[in-house]
Amino acid sequence: MSAVFFFLAHLAVLAYALVGGVFLAFSDFIMRALSLTPGQGGVEAMQAINREVFRWVFMALFLGLAPVSLLITAYGAIVVEHGPGHVMMLSGVTYFVGCFGVTVFANVPMNKILANMDASADATLDYWTGTYLPRWSFWNTVRTVACGLSAALLLFSLIWAA
């Protein structure tokens, strides 16, 4: 394994953990706090969060890790091979499917629906409590676990291959 890849893979472990930490905060207390906000306060706050997330470091890490994960998967399959390579491949696939894929196909569509709703409408509050909170939180927890697992698997594969 090249020294450059070894160093960059350690940065990927850190990035996986950082992204997972953001998701953990939402699963652990942010969504629960928003659900306790009276009236449309939780809806308005989540709409604002969903607008702001595109402007910060988180989005660069989140999006950047998608191609990095594919590279990690390919590197594990082509260069490292055997046990450590398989674990490295699993790390990349876990992030790409369990975090990036879940975001694209589960969380973002719900965010778009919520963004287009009037926060004060009864239908919005029904969607917020009956659909958005339970489903979004479930898929967010999947993303949290996927990020943590990706970080752990990649770190383990690097230790094993060294």
C-alpha positions in Angstrom: 0.0 0.0 0.0 1.4 3.4 -0.9 2.3 5.9 1.8 0.2 8.6 0.1 -2.9 6.3 0.1 -2.3 5.3 3.7 -2.2 8.9 4.8 -5.3 9.9 2.7 -7.2 6.9 4.0 -6.6 8.1 7.5 -8.1 11.4 6.5 -11.1 9.6 5.1 -11.5 7.8 8.5 -11.7 11.2 10.1 -14.1 12.5 7.5 -16.4 9.5 7.9 -16.4 10.1 11.6 -17.1 13.8 11.3 -20.0 13.3 8.9 -21.3 10.5 11.2 -21.1 12.9 14.2 -23.4 15.4 12.5 -25.9 12.7 11.8 -25.5 11.3 15.3 -26.4 14.8 16.7 -29.6 14.8 14.7 -30.6 11.2 15.7 -29.6 11.7 19.3 -31.2 15.1 20.3 -31.8 17.6 17.5 -34.8 15.9 15.9 -36.3 15.1 19.4 -35.9 18.8 20.3 -37.5 19.9 17.1 -40.4 17.5 17.7 -41.0 19.2 21.1 -41.1 22.7 19.6 -44.7 24.0 19.8 -46.7 24.8 16.7 -44.8 25.1 13.5 -41.5 25.9 15.2 -39.9 22.6 14.4 -41.0 22.7 10.8 -39.6 26.2 10.3 -36.3 25.3 12.0 -35.9 22.1 9.9 -36.6 24.1 6.7 -33.9 26.6 7.7 -31.5 23.8 8.5 -32.1 22.2 5.2 -31.4 25.5 3.4 -28.2 26.2 5.4 -26.6 22.8 5.1 -25.6 23.5 1.5 -23.4 26.4 2.5 -21.0 24.8 4.9 -18.1 22.5 5.3 -20.4 19.5 6.0 -21.6 19.4 2.4 -18.1 19.4 1.0 -17.2 16.5 3.3 -20.4 14.6 2.7 -20.3 14.9 -1.1 -16.5 14.5 -1.3 -16.7 11.2 0.5 -18.9 9.7 -2.2 -16.1 9.5 -4.9 -13.5 8.9 -2.2 -15.5 5.9 -1.1 -15.5 4.5 -4.6 -11.8 5.0 -4.8 -11.3 3.3 -1.5 -13.4 0.4 -2.7 -11.4 0.1 -5.9 -8.1 0.4 -4.2 -9.1 -2.3 -1.7 -10.1 -4.6 -4.6 -7.2 -4.0 -6.9 -4.2 -3.1 -4.8 -4.7 -4.4 -1.3 -6.8 -7.6 -2.0 -7.4 -10.5 0.4 -8.7 -9.8 3.9 -7.7 -6.2 4.4 -8.7 -5.3 0.9 -12.1 -6.9 1.4 -12.7 -4.9 4.6 -11.5 -1.7 2.8 -14.0 -2.4 0.0 -16.8 -3.0 2.5 -15.9 0.3 4.2 -16.3 2.3 0.9 -19.5 0.5 -0.1 -21.0 1.0 3.3 -20.6 4.8 3.1 -21.6 5.0 -0.5 -24.8 3.0 -0.1 -25.6 3.4 3.6 -24.9 7.1 3.9 -24.8 8.7 0.4 -27.4 6.5 -1.1 -29.8 6.7 1.8 -29.4 10.5 1.8 -30.2 10.8 -2.0 -33.1 8.4 -2.0 -34.7 8.8 1.4 -33.8 12.0 3.3 -33.4 14.5 0.5 -36.8 13.7 -1.1 -38.5 14.2 2.3 -36.5 17.5 2.8 -37.7 18.7 -0.6 -41.4 17.9 0.2 -41.0 19.8 3.6 -39.3 22.7 1.9 -42.3 23.3 -0.4 -44.8 23.2 2.3 -46.3 26.1 4.2 -45.2 25.7 7.8 -48.4 27.0 9.2 -50.7 24.7 7.2 -52.4 21.8 9.0 -51.3 19.4 6.3 -47.7 20.4 7.0 -48.0 19.7 10.7 -49.6 16.3 9.9 -46.7 15.5 7.5 -44.2 16.7 10.0 -45.4 14.5 12.9 -46.9 11.6 11.0 -44.4 11.1 8.2 -41.3 13.3 8.3 -40.1 12.9 11.9 -40.3 9.1 12.2 -39.1 8.3 8.6 -36.4 10.9 8.4 -35.1 10.1 11.8 -35.0 6.3 11.0 -33.1 6.9 7.8 -30.8 9.4 9.5 -30.0 6.7 12.1 -29.1 4.4 9.2 -26.7 7.1 7.9 -25.2 7.5 11.3 -24.5 3.8 11.7 -23.1 3.6 8.1 -20.7 6.4 8.7 -19.4 5.0 12.0 -19.1 1.5 10.5 -17.3 2.9 7.4 -14.8 4.7 9.7 -14.2 1.6 11.8 -13.9 -0.8 8.9 -11.4 1.5 7.1 -9.3 2.0 10.2 -9.3 -1.7 10.8 -8.3 -2.5 7.2 -5.4 0.0 7.5 -4.2 -1.6 10.7 -4.5 -5.1 9.3 -2.7 -4.2 6.0 0.1 -2.4 7.8 
